[in-house]
Amino acid sequence: MADLDRIRWRCRRGLLELDLILARFLDARLPGLDAGQLEQFKALLEEADNDLLDMAMGRQEPPPRHRAMVDMLRSVRSI
């Protein structure tokens, strides 16, 4: 459980819009992620705030290694 708490803490970013997107994602999807998806999500969180927001908003295409996770972010954003 401590790992999930660390992930939640790392989702607190410097951009309100990004915080809102990540909070919605955490509430909707985090409990159902498998170990591989958790690792992909943690890797995605290494991206700079502006780049991550642009990927989540569809203004920037993510690199292939982040494609699946960004698609999940985008799908939650549209709920």
PyMOL commands that place a pseudoatom at each C-alpha (Angstrom):
pseudoatom trace, name=CA, resn=MET, resi=1, chain=A, elem=C, hetatm=0, pos=[0.000, 0.000, 0.000]
pseudoatom trace, name=CA, resn=ALA, resi=2, chain=A, elem=C, hetatm=0, pos=[2.886, 2.381, 0.637]
pseudoatom trace, name=CA, resn=ASP, resi=3, chain=A, elem=C, hetatm=0, pos=[3.714, 2.272, -3.075]
pseudoatom trace, name=CA, resn=LEU, resi=4, chain=A, elem=C, hetatm=0, pos=[0.227, 3.532, -3.950]
pseudoatom trace, name=CA, resn=ASP, resi=5, chain=A, elem=C, hetatm=0, pos=[0.611, 6.349, -1.416]
pseudoatom trace, name=CA, resn=ARG, resi=6, chain=A, elem=C, hetatm=0, pos=[3.890, 7.361, -3.081]
pseudoatom trace, name=CA, resn=ILE, resi=7, chain=A, elem=C, hetatm=0, pos=[2.200, 7.345, -6.475]
pseudoatom trace, name=CA, resn=ARG, resi=8, chain=A, elem=C, hetatm=0, pos=[-0.602, 9.557, -5.143]
pseudoatom trace, name=CA, resn=TRP, resi=9, chain=A, elem=C, hetatm=0, pos=[1.971, 11.970, -3.718]
pseudoatom trace, name=CA, resn=ARG, resi=10, chain=A, elem=C, hetatm=0, pos=[3.860, 12.104, -7.031]
pseudoatom trace, name=CA, resn=CYS, resi=11, chain=A, elem=C, hetatm=0, pos=[0.612, 13.044, -8.783]
pseudoatom trace, name=CA, resn=ARG, resi=12, chain=A, elem=C, hetatm=0, pos=[0.584, 16.359, -6.960]
pseudoatom trace, name=CA, resn=ARG, resi=13, chain=A, elem=C, hetatm=0, pos=[2.037, 18.613, -9.617]
pseudoatom trace, name=CA, resn=GLY, resi=14, chain=A, elem=C, hetatm=0, pos=[2.565, 22.305, -10.257]
pseudoatom trace, name=CA, resn=LEU, resi=15, chain=A, elem=C, hetatm=0, pos=[-0.304, 22.730, -12.722]
pseudoatom trace, name=CA, resn=LEU, resi=16, chain=A, elem=C, hetatm=0, pos=[-3.886, 22.732, -11.477]
pseudoatom trace, name=CA, resn=GLU, resi=17, chain=A, elem=C, hetatm=0, pos=[-5.226, 21.287, -14.734]
pseudoatom trace, name=CA, resn=LEU, resi=18, chain=A, elem=C, hetatm=0, pos=[-2.778, 18.396, -14.536]
pseudoatom trace, name=CA, resn=ASP, resi=19, chain=A, elem=C, hetatm=0, pos=[-3.600, 17.824, -10.862]
pseudoatom trace, name=CA, resn=LEU, resi=20, chain=A, elem=C, hetatm=0, pos=[-7.281, 17.523, -11.755]
pseudoatom trace, name=CA, resn=ILE, resi=21, chain=A, elem=C, hetatm=0, pos=[-6.643, 15.073, -14.588]
pseudoatom trace, name=CA, resn=LEU, resi=22, chain=A, elem=C, hetatm=0, pos=[-4.362, 12.912, -12.459]
pseudoatom trace, name=CA, resn=ALA, resi=23, chain=A, elem=C, hetatm=0, pos=[-6.740, 12.980, -9.480]
pseudoatom trace, name=CA, resn=ARG, resi=24, chain=A, elem=C, hetatm=0, pos=[-9.584, 11.799, -11.682]
pseudoatom trace, name=CA, resn=PHE, resi=25, chain=A, elem=C, hetatm=0, pos=[-7.371, 9.062, -13.121]
pseudoatom trace, name=CA, resn=LEU, resi=26, chain=A, elem=C, hetatm=0, pos=[-6.300, 7.940, -9.641]
pseudoatom trace, name=CA, resn=ASP, resi=27, chain=A, elem=C, hetatm=0, pos=[-9.886, 7.701, -8.445]
pseudoatom trace, name=CA, resn=ALA, resi=28, chain=A, elem=C, hetatm=0, pos=[-11.125, 5.881, -11.540]
pseudoatom trace, name=CA, resn=ARG, resi=29, chain=A, elem=C, hetatm=0, pos=[-8.242, 3.614, -12.513]
pseudoatom trace, name=CA, resn=LEU, resi=30, chain=A, elem=C, hetatm=0, pos=[-5.457, 3.286, -9.950]
pseudoatom trace, name=CA, resn=PRO, resi=31, chain=A, elem=C, hetatm=0, pos=[-7.050, 0.442, -7.958]
pseudoatom trace, name=CA, resn=GLY, resi=32, chain=A, elem=C, hetatm=0, pos=[-7.431, -1.661, -11.102]
pseudoatom trace, name=CA, resn=LEU, resi=33, chain=A, elem=C, hetatm=0, pos=[-3.938, -1.260, -12.531]
pseudoatom trace, name=CA, resn=ASP, resi=34, chain=A, elem=C, hetatm=0, pos=[-1.757, -4.352, -12.661]
pseudoatom trace, name=CA, resn=ALA, resi=35, chain=A, elem=C, hetatm=0, pos=[1.937, -4.292, -11.708]
pseudoatom trace, name=CA, resn=GLY, resi=36, chain=A, elem=C, hetatm=0, pos=[3.093, -3.582, -15.263]
pseudoatom trace, name=CA, resn=GLN, resi=37, chain=A, elem=C, hetatm=0, pos=[0.660, -0.717, -15.668]
pseudoatom trace, name=CA, resn=LEU, resi=38, chain=A, elem=C, hetatm=0, pos=[1.740, 0.741, -12.330]
pseudoatom trace, name=CA, resn=GLU, resi=39, chain=A, elem=C, hetatm=0, pos=[5.335, 0.757, -13.563]
pseudoatom trace, name=CA, resn=GLN, resi=40, chain=A, elem=C, hetatm=0, pos=[4.244, 2.447, -16.803]
pseudoatom trace, name=CA, resn=PHE, resi=41, chain=A, elem=C, hetatm=0, pos=[2.323, 5.056, -14.831]
pseudoatom trace, name=CA, resn=LYS, resi=42, chain=A, elem=C, hetatm=0, pos=[5.303, 5.745, -12.566]
pseudoatom trace, name=CA, resn=ALA, resi=43, chain=A, elem=C, hetatm=0, pos=[7.497, 6.180, -15.650]
pseudoatom trace, name=CA, resn=LEU, resi=44, chain=A, elem=C, hetatm=0, pos=[4.948, 8.592, -17.116]
pseudoatom trace, name=CA, resn=LEU, resi=45, chain=A, elem=C, hetatm=0, pos=[5.091, 10.659, -13.932]
pseudoatom trace, name=CA, resn=GLU, resi=46, chain=A, elem=C, hetatm=0, pos=[8.799, 11.277, -14.627]
pseudoatom trace, name=CA, resn=GLU, resi=47, chain=A, elem=C, hetatm=0, pos=[7.793, 13.565, -17.508]
pseudoatom trace, name=CA, resn=ALA, resi=48, chain=A, elem=C, hetatm=0, pos=[7.834, 17.341, -17.034]
pseudoatom trace, name=CA, resn=ASP, resi=49, chain=A, elem=C, hetatm=0, pos=[4.520, 18.867, -15.979]
pseudoatom trace, name=CA, resn=ASN, resi=50, chain=A, elem=C, hetatm=0, pos=[3.963, 20.808, -19.203]
pseudoatom trace, name=CA, resn=ASP, resi=51, chain=A, elem=C, hetatm=0, pos=[4.796, 17.821, -21.394]
pseudoatom trace, name=CA, resn=LEU, resi=52, chain=A, elem=C, hetatm=0, pos=[2.550, 15.534, -19.364]
pseudoatom trace, name=CA, resn=LEU, resi=53, chain=A, elem=C, hetatm=0, pos=[-0.333, 18.000, -19.534]
pseudoatom trace, name=CA, resn=ASP, resi=54, chain=A, elem=C, hetatm=0, pos=[0.115, 18.422, -23.291]
pseudoatom trace, name=CA, resn=MET, resi=55, chain=A, elem=C, hetatm=0, pos=[0.083, 14.640, -23.752]
pseudoatom trace, name=CA, resn=ALA, resi=56, chain=A, elem=C, hetatm=0, pos=[-3.005, 14.227, -21.569]
pseudoatom trace, name=CA, resn=MET, resi=57, chain=A, elem=C, hetatm=0, pos=[-4.822, 17.029, -23.411]
pseudoatom trace, name=CA, resn=GLY, resi=58, chain=A, elem=C, hetatm=0, pos=[-3.906, 15.645, -26.845]
pseudoatom trace, name=CA, resn=ARG, resi=59, chain=A, elem=C, hetatm=0, pos=[-1.766, 18.628, -27.808]
pseudoatom trace, name=CA, resn=GLN, resi=60, chain=A, elem=C, hetatm=0, pos=[1.353, 16.466, -27.979]
pseudoatom trace, name=CA, resn=GLU, resi=61, chain=A, elem=C, hetatm=0, pos=[1.725, 12.864, -29.059]
pseudoatom trace, name=CA, resn=PRO, resi=62, chain=A, elem=C, hetatm=0, pos=[3.325, 10.706, -26.379]
pseudoatom trace, name=CA, resn=PRO, resi=63, chain=A, elem=C, hetatm=0, pos=[6.380, 8.596, -27.095]
pseudoatom trace, name=CA, resn=PRO, resi=64, chain=A, elem=C, hetatm=0, pos=[5.524, 4.951, -27.801]
pseudoatom trace, name=CA, resn=ARG, resi=65, chain=A, elem=C, hetatm=0, pos=[6.544, 3.855, -24.289]
pseudoatom trace, name=CA, resn=HIS, resi=66, chain=A, elem=C, hetatm=0, pos=[3.817, 6.099, -22.815]
pseudoatom trace, name=CA, resn=ARG, resi=67, chain=A, elem=C, hetatm=0, pos=[1.094, 5.605, -25.433]
pseudoatom trace, name=CA, resn=ALA, resi=68, chain=A, elem=C, hetatm=0, pos=[-1.073, 3.088, -23.541]
pseudoatom trace, name=CA, resn=MET, resi=69, chain=A, elem=C, hetatm=0, pos=[-1.000, 5.014, -20.273]
pseudoatom trace, name=CA, resn=VAL, resi=70, chain=A, elem=C, hetatm=0, pos=[-1.692, 8.356, -21.958]
pseudoatom trace, name=CA, resn=ASP, resi=71, chain=A, elem=C, hetatm=0, pos=[-4.641, 6.761, -23.739]
pseudoatom trace, name=CA, resn=MET, resi=72, chain=A, elem=C, hetatm=0, pos=[-5.952, 5.709, -20.317]
pseudoatom trace, name=CA, resn=LEU, resi=73, chain=A, elem=C, hetatm=0, pos=[-5.492, 9.263, -19.002]
pseudoatom trace, name=CA, resn=ARG, resi=74, chain=A, elem=C, hetatm=0, pos=[-7.303, 10.669, -21.991]
pseudoatom trace, name=CA, resn=SER, resi=75, chain=A, elem=C, hetatm=0, pos=[-10.196, 8.241, -21.613]
pseudoatom trace, name=CA, resn=VAL, resi=76, chain=A, elem=C, hetatm=0, pos=[-10.714, 9.208, -17.968]
pseudoatom trace, name=CA, resn=ARG, resi=77, chain=A, elem=C, hetatm=0, pos=[-10.477, 12.885, -18.878]
pseudoatom trace, name=CA, resn=SER, resi=78, chain=A, elem=C, hetatm=0, pos=[-13.463, 12.521, -21.185]
pseudoatom trace, name=CA, resn=ILE, resi=79, chain=A, elem=C, hetatm=0, pos=[-15.732, 10.779, -18.646]
for i in range(1, 79): cmd.bond("trace and resi %d" % i, "trace and resi %d" % (i + 1))
show_as sticks, trace
zoom trace
